[in-house]
C-alpha cells in the first residue's frame, strides 16, 4: 500500500487527520490544503490576544441583528463547496465505507456491496462484490523463484521502488495532466477512493492472513521494510489499478475526444495507465515484499473497487461482481495484467482457468439505485476539469 510522505511504514498513520492524502506533498505544494498553503493566505494564524483586543476596539454599541437570514439547505451536496477538504473527506469516507461489508467463511473472505436503503428504519439487501481465497503455502514457496529472479534488477528499480512507497501520484501525472492547481477535484476524488480502498483491502489482508515472502526464506532479504499486514492482496497493486481505472473513467467521461478510444485504434491512455499500475505492482515483487500472485489478487480487487466507485458516483455505470481463488491459480505464472482486464473495452475477464480449475471470474452488473449525492458532486467537479473548450462557441473573444 502507499504510504504518505513523512510517515513510517509501520502503523500506517499517514492518513492522520485525513490530511488531504498528502502523498502528493512537495508536488506543487498540494499537501492537503494545510493552512491554505499555496493560496496566498497566511498560515501562521493570529494570536488570540490580538483577536481579543481587536474586538474590544471595534464592537462598541450593540448593533441590530440582520433582518433577513436565509437558512442553510439541509443534507444538500451544494454545501460541500463551502467545507474544507478535510471535512469533505470525512463525509466522502462515510459515503463510501457505508457501502460495503465483509464476511469470512471456510477460508473465503467476501466483500458485499449494499443495495438501496428503504424505509425510515433502513433496510437493505447485500450483493456479492468480490470473494477471495488465499493460495496454499506450497504455492507461495514455488513463487519464490520469481522473487529471486526479480532481485537481480533491484539496482535499476531502486529509485522507483523508494519513490512508490509513498502515494505515487507524480507517476500518474506523467500520463494524465494532473496538477493541484489544474485538477484539484480529481486529486480529491482519487484521494477519497484510495482511502476507501485501504479500508477494504486491509479487511481482506487481515482475514486471509497470507505470510510475507520474508517468512519463507532468509535469502529474500527485502530491500525495504516489510509491512506487518498480510501479503495478499497486494495493497500497492490494489491501489495502483484502482487509480488507473478511475482516472481512465474520469478522462473518458470528459468532453475531450483524445481520451476516448476511436474505432480500431489503440487506446493510448488506458494502455499506459495500466502499464504504470502493473509496473508499480511488480516493483513490490522486485523489492522482495510480495509474491506475483499477491499482485494478481490486488489488481482484481482494485479494478473491481474502481468500477464500484464510478457506479456509486454516477448511478449509471455498471459495477463488477468478481472472485479470485488463489488455490486454483497456476503458481508457475507471473503477474500479467492483460489476462485480467482489457483497457479499450474497460472490461474485466469473465472467466480465467488453470486447466479445469477456475481461479478468477468477473460479472458485469447493472447499477443499483441512484448515485450517492456527495460522490456525484465531486465526480462532476472532477470530470469538468478535463473538459476541452471549444473556441467556436465563445463569441466576442
C-alpha positions as CSV (number, residue, x, y, z in Angstrom):
1,X,0.0,0.0,0.0
2,X,1.0,3.6,-0.5
3,X,2.5,5.5,2.5
4,X,2.1,9.3,2.6
5,X,5.2,11.3,2.8
6,X,6.9,11.8,6.1
7,X,5.4,8.8,7.9
8,X,6.9,5.4,8.7
9,X,5.5,2.3,7.1
10,X,4.6,0.6,10.3
11,X,1.3,1.6,11.8
12,X,0.2,3.3,8.6
13,X,-0.6,6.5,10.3
14,X,-0.3,8.5,7.1
15,X,-4.0,9.3,6.9
16,X,-3.7,11.2,10.2
17,X,-6.4,13.8,10.3
18,X,-7.4,13.0,6.6
19,X,-4.7,15.4,5.6
20,X,-5.7,15.6,2.0
21,X,-3.9,12.3,1.1
22,X,-0.7,14.1,1.5
23,X,1.4,11.7,-0.5
24,X,1.3,14.5,-3.1
25,X,3.1,16.9,-0.8
26,X,6.2,18.5,-2.3
27,X,4.4,18.3,-5.7
28,X,3.3,21.9,-6.3
29,X,2.5,22.4,-2.6
30,X,-0.5,20.1,-2.7
31,X,-0.3,18.9,0.9
32,X,-3.9,18.7,1.9
33,X,-4.6,22.5,1.6
34,X,-2.9,22.5,5.0
35,X,-3.4,26.1,6.4
36,X,-4.4,27.2,2.9
37,X,-0.8,26.7,1.7
38,X,-0.4,27.9,-1.8
39,X,-3.4,30.2,-1.8
40,X,-1.7,33.4,-0.7
41,X,-3.4,33.3,2.7
42,X,-1.0,33.4,5.7
43,X,-1.0,30.2,7.6
44,X,0.7,31.4,10.7
45,X,-2.5,32.3,12.4
46,X,-3.2,35.3,14.6
47,X,-2.5,35.3,18.3
48,X,-5.7,35.0,20.4
49,X,-4.8,38.1,22.4
50,X,-4.7,40.2,19.2
51,X,-8.2,39.0,18.3
52,X,-9.5,39.9,21.8
53,X,-8.1,43.4,21.7
54,X,-9.3,43.9,18.1
55,X,-12.9,43.0,19.1
56,X,-12.8,45.3,22.2
57,X,-11.7,48.1,19.9
58,X,-14.4,47.9,17.2
59,X,-17.6,46.4,18.8
60,X,-18.8,49.4,20.7
61,X,-22.6,49.8,20.9
62,X,-24.6,46.7,20.1
63,X,-26.0,46.6,16.6
64,X,-29.3,45.3,15.4
65,X,-29.4,41.7,14.3
66,X,-29.7,41.2,10.5
67,X,-33.4,41.1,9.5
68,X,-33.1,38.5,6.7
69,X,-31.1,35.3,7.2
70,X,-31.5,32.5,4.7
71,X,-31.5,29.1,6.3
72,X,-29.0,26.6,5.0
73,X,-30.4,23.8,2.9
74,X,-30.1,20.6,4.9
75,X,-28.4,17.4,3.5
76,X,-27.6,19.1,0.2
77,X,-24.3,18.4,-1.7
78,X,-24.1,22.1,-2.6
79,X,-23.0,22.7,1.0
80,X,-19.8,20.7,0.2
81,X,-18.2,23.6,-1.7
82,X,-18.1,25.6,1.5
83,X,-16.4,22.9,3.5
84,X,-12.7,22.5,3.9
85,X,-11.2,19.4,2.1
86,X,-10.5,17.8,5.4
87,X,-14.2,18.0,6.4
88,X,-15.3,16.9,3.0
89,X,-13.0,13.9,3.2
90,X,-14.9,12.6,6.3
91,X,-18.2,13.0,4.6
92,X,-16.9,11.2,1.4
93,X,-15.4,8.5,3.6
94,X,-18.7,7.8,5.2
95,X,-20.5,7.7,1.9
96,X,-18.0,5.1,0.5
97,X,-17.3,3.0,3.6
98,X,-21.0,2.5,4.4
99,X,-21.5,0.8,1.1
100,X,-19.6,-2.4,1.9
101,X,-19.5,-5.2,4.5
102,X,-17.2,-8.2,4.9
103,X,-17.8,-11.8,5.8
104,X,-15.4,-14.7,6.3
105,X,-16.4,-18.4,5.9
106,X,-14.2,-21.5,5.4
107,X,-11.2,-19.7,4.2
108,X,-13.1,-17.3,1.9
109,X,-13.2,-13.6,2.5
110,X,-16.0,-11.8,0.8
111,X,-16.9,-8.1,0.4
112,X,-20.5,-7.2,-0.2
113,X,-21.9,-4.0,-1.6
114,X,-25.1,-2.6,-0.1
115,X,-28.2,-2.2,-2.2
116,X,-30.5,0.9,-1.9
117,X,-31.8,1.7,1.6
118,X,-35.5,1.6,2.1
119,X,-37.8,2.7,4.9
120,X,-37.4,5.2,7.7
121,X,-35.5,2.5,9.6
122,X,-33.0,1.4,6.9
123,X,-33.4,-1.9,5.3
124,X,-31.3,-3.3,2.5
125,X,-30.0,-6.3,0.6
126,X,-26.4,-7.1,0.0
127,X,-24.9,-8.1,-3.3
128,X,-21.6,-10.0,-3.8
129,X,-18.8,-7.6,-4.7
130,X,-15.7,-9.8,-4.5
131,X,-14.7,-13.0,-2.8
132,X,-11.1,-14.2,-2.3
133,X,-9.4,-17.4,-1.2
134,X,-5.7,-17.4,-0.4
135,X,-3.2,-19.7,-2.2
136,X,-1.6,-22.5,-0.2
137,X,1.8,-22.2,1.3
138,X,3.3,-24.7,-1.1
139,X,2.2,-22.5,-4.0
140,X,3.9,-19.5,-2.4
141,X,7.1,-21.5,-1.9
142,X,7.2,-22.2,-5.6
143,X,6.6,-18.5,-6.4
144,X,9.8,-17.6,-4.5
145,X,11.7,-18.2,-7.7
146,X,10.2,-15.0,-9.1
147,X,11.5,-13.0,-6.2
148,X,14.9,-14.4,-6.6
149,X,14.9,-13.6,-10.3
150,X,13.5,-10.1,-9.8
151,X,16.1,-9.3,-7.1
152,X,18.6,-9.1,-9.9
153,X,17.1,-5.8,-11.1
154,X,16.8,-4.1,-7.7
155,X,19.6,-1.7,-8.5
156,X,17.8,-0.5,-11.6
157,X,14.4,-0.2,-10.0
158,X,15.5,1.2,-6.6
159,X,14.7,4.9,-7.3
160,X,11.2,3.9,-8.4
161,X,10.6,1.5,-5.5
162,X,11.6,4.0,-2.9
163,X,9.5,6.8,-4.5
164,X,6.5,4.5,-4.8
165,X,6.5,3.6,-1.1
166,X,4.6,6.9,-0.8
167,X,1.5,7.6,-2.9
168,X,3.0,7.8,-6.4
169,X,0.6,10.4,-7.9
170,X,3.5,12.2,-9.7
171,X,3.9,9.0,-11.7
172,X,0.3,9.2,-12.8
173,X,0.8,12.9,-13.6
174,X,3.3,11.9,-16.3
175,X,0.4,10.3,-18.2
176,X,-2.7,12.3,-17.3
177,X,-2.2,16.1,-16.8
178,X,-2.7,16.0,-13.0
179,X,-1.7,19.2,-11.2
180,X,-3.1,20.6,-7.9
181,X,-3.8,23.9,-9.5
182,X,-5.4,22.4,-12.6
183,X,-7.2,19.3,-11.3
184,X,-7.7,19.7,-7.5
185,X,-11.1,17.9,-7.6
186,X,-9.7,15.0,-9.5
187,X,-7.0,14.6,-6.9
188,X,-9.5,14.9,-4.1
189,X,-11.7,12.3,-5.8
190,X,-8.8,9.9,-6.2
191,X,-7.8,10.5,-2.6
192,X,-11.2,9.6,-1.3
193,X,-11.2,6.4,-3.4
194,X,-7.8,5.5,-2.2
195,X,-8.8,5.9,1.5
196,X,-11.8,3.7,0.8
197,X,-9.6,1.1,-0.9
198,X,-7.2,0.9,2.0
199,X,-10.2,0.4,4.3
200,X,-11.4,-2.5,2.1
201,X,-8.1,-4.2,1.3
202,X,-7.0,-4.1,5.0
203,X,-10.0,-6.2,5.9
204,X,-9.2,-8.8,3.3
205,X,-5.5,-8.8,4.3
206,X,-6.4,-9.4,7.9
207,X,-8.9,-12.1,7.1
208,X,-6.8,-14.1,4.7
209,X,-3.6,-13.6,6.8
210,X,-1.1,-14.6,4.0
211,X,2.5,-14.8,5.0
212,X,5.1,-12.4,3.5
213,X,8.0,-13.7,1.4
214,X,10.5,-12.9,4.2
215,X,8.8,-15.5,6.3
216,X,9.6,-18.3,3.7
217,X,13.3,-17.8,3.1
218,X,16.2,-15.9,4.7
219,X,17.5,-15.3,1.1
220,X,14.6,-13.0,0.1
221,X,16.1,-10.1,2.1
222,X,13.7,-7.3,1.0
223,X,15.3,-4.0,0.0
224,X,12.7,-2.1,2.0
225,X,10.9,-2.7,5.3
226,X,8.2,-5.4,5.0
227,X,4.8,-4.1,6.3
228,X,3.2,-6.1,9.1
229,X,-0.1,-6.7,7.4
230,X,-0.8,-9.7,5.2
231,X,0.7,-10.2,1.8
232,X,-2.4,-10.9,-0.3
233,X,-3.9,-8.9,-1.8
234,X,-1.1,-6.5,-2.6
235,X,-2.1,-3.1,-1.4
236,X,0.1,-1.4,-4.0
237,X,-1.4,-3.4,-6.8
238,X,-4.9,-2.8,-5.5
239,X,-4.4,1.0,-5.2
240,X,-2.5,1.3,-8.5
241,X,-5.1,-0.4,-10.6
242,X,-7.9,1.4,-8.8
243,X,-6.2,4.7,-9.5
244,X,-5.5,3.8,-13.1
245,X,-9.1,2.7,-13.9
246,X,-10.8,5.6,-12.0
247,X,-8.6,8.1,-13.8
248,X,-9.4,6.5,-17.1
249,X,-13.2,6.7,-16.3
250,X,-12.8,10.4,-15.4
251,X,-10.9,11.1,-18.6
252,X,-13.4,9.3,-20.8
253,X,-16.3,11.0,-19.2
254,X,-15.0,14.4,-20.1
255,X,-15.8,16.1,-23.5
256,X,-12.1,15.8,-24.6
257,X,-12.1,13.5,-27.6
258,X,-8.4,12.4,-27.2
259,X,-9.3,10.3,-24.2
260,X,-11.9,8.2,-25.9
261,X,-10.8,5.1,-27.9
262,X,-11.9,5.5,-31.5
263,X,-12.6,2.7,-34.0
264,X,-9.9,0.1,-34.2
265,X,-7.2,2.5,-33.0
266,X,-5.2,1.9,-29.9
267,X,-6.4,3.1,-26.5
268,X,-3.3,5.1,-25.6
269,X,-4.3,6.5,-22.2
270,X,-5.9,3.2,-20.9
271,X,-3.0,1.1,-22.0
272,X,-0.4,3.5,-20.5
273,X,-2.3,3.8,-17.2
274,X,-2.5,0.1,-16.8
275,X,1.2,-0.4,-17.7
276,X,2.1,2.1,-15.0
277,X,-0.2,0.3,-12.5
278,X,1.4,-3.0,-13.4
279,X,5.0,-1.7,-13.0
280,X,4.2,-0.3,-9.6
281,X,2.7,-3.6,-8.5
282,X,5.7,-5.6,-10.0
283,X,8.1,-3.3,-8.2
284,X,6.9,-4.7,-4.9
285,X,8.0,-8.2,-6.0
286,X,11.3,-6.7,-7.1
287,X,11.6,-5.2,-3.7
288,X,11.0,-8.6,-2.1
289,X,7.8,-7.9,-0.2
290,X,5.2,-9.5,-2.4
291,X,4.6,-12.6,-4.5
292,X,3.3,-12.2,-8.1
293,X,0.0,-13.8,-7.0
294,X,-0.4,-11.0,-4.5
295,X,-0.4,-8.5,-7.4
296,X,-2.9,-10.6,-9.3
297,X,-5.3,-10.6,-6.4
298,X,-4.7,-6.9,-5.8
299,X,-5.3,-5.9,-9.5
300,X,-8.6,-7.8,-9.5
301,X,-9.6,-6.1,-6.3
302,X,-8.5,-2.6,-7.5
303,X,-10.3,-2.9,-10.8
304,X,-13.4,-4.1,-9.1
305,X,-13.4,-1.3,-6.5
306,X,-12.8,1.3,-9.2
307,X,-15.9,0.1,-11.0
308,X,-17.9,0.3,-7.8
309,X,-16.7,3.9,-7.0
310,X,-17.6,5.0,-10.5
311,X,-21.0,3.4,-10.3
312,X,-21.7,5.0,-6.9
313,X,-20.6,8.3,-8.3
314,X,-22.7,8.3,-11.4
315,X,-25.6,6.0,-10.8
316,X,-25.3,4.9,-14.4
317,X,-22.1,2.9,-14.7
318,X,-22.0,-0.8,-14.4
319,X,-20.3,-2.4,-11.4
320,X,-18.5,-5.8,-11.2
321,X,-19.0,-8.8,-9.1
322,X,-15.7,-10.7,-9.0
323,X,-13.9,-13.6,-7.5
324,X,-10.4,-14.9,-7.0
325,X,-9.4,-18.3,-5.9
326,X,-5.7,-18.5,-5.1
327,X,-5.8,-22.3,-4.6
328,X,-6.6,-22.7,-8.3
329,X,-4.0,-20.1,-9.5
330,X,-1.1,-21.5,-11.5
331,X,1.9,-20.8,-9.3
332,X,4.1,-21.1,-12.4
333,X,2.6,-17.9,-13.7
334,X,4.0,-14.4,-13.2
335,X,1.7,-11.4,-12.9
336,X,0.2,-10.3,-16.3
337,X,-2.5,-7.6,-16.1
338,X,-3.6,-8.3,-19.7
339,X,-5.1,-11.5,-18.6
340,X,-7.3,-9.7,-16.1
341,X,-8.5,-6.6,-18.0
342,X,-9.0,-5.0,-21.4
343,X,-8.5,-1.3,-21.2
344,X,-10.1,-0.4,-24.5
345,X,-13.4,-2.0,-23.7
346,X,-13.0,-1.3,-20.0
347,X,-13.9,-4.9,-19.1
348,X,-12.5,-7.4,-16.7
349,X,-12.0,-11.0,-17.9
350,X,-15.2,-13.0,-17.3
351,X,-13.5,-16.4,-16.7
352,X,-9.9,-17.4,-16.1
353,X,-9.0,-21.1,-15.7
354,X,-5.9,-23.2,-14.8
355,X,-6.7,-26.4,-16.6
356,X,-10.2,-27.3,-15.3
357,X,-9.9,-25.1,-12.3
358,X,-11.4,-21.6,-12.3
359,X,-9.3,-19.0,-10.5
360,X,-11.0,-15.7,-11.4
361,X,-14.4,-14.6,-12.5
362,X,-16.0,-11.2,-13.2
363,X,-19.6,-10.4,-13.9
364,X,-20.8,-7.0,-15.1
365,X,-23.9,-5.9,-13.1
366,X,-26.4,-3.2,-13.7
367,X,-26.4,-0.1,-11.4
368,X,-28.2,-0.4,-8.1
369,X,-30.2,2.8,-7.5
370,X,-29.2,6.4,-7.9
371,X,-25.7,7.9,-7.4
372,X,-24.5,8.9,-3.9
373,X,-25.2,12.6,-3.9
374,X,-21.9,13.7,-2.3
375,X,-19.9,11.4,-4.6
376,X,-21.8,12.6,-7.6
377,X,-20.9,16.2,-6.7
378,X,-17.2,15.5,-6.5
379,X,-17.3,13.3,-9.6
380,X,-18.9,16.0,-11.7
381,X,-16.3,18.6,-10.5
382,X,-13.5,16.2,-11.3
383,X,-14.8,15.4,-14.8
384,X,-15.3,19.0,-15.7
385,X,-11.6,19.7,-15.0
386,X,-10.7,17.6,-18.1
387,X,-13.1,19.3,-20.5
388,X,-11.7,21.0,-23.6
389,X,-13.0,24.4,-24.5
390,X,-14.5,24.9,-28.0
391,X,-13.4,28.4,-29.1
392,X,-16.2,28.5,-31.8
393,X,-18.8,28.6,-29.0
394,X,-17.3,31.7,-27.4
395,X,-18.3,34.9,-29.3
396,X,-16.5,38.2,-29.0
397,X,-13.3,36.6,-27.6
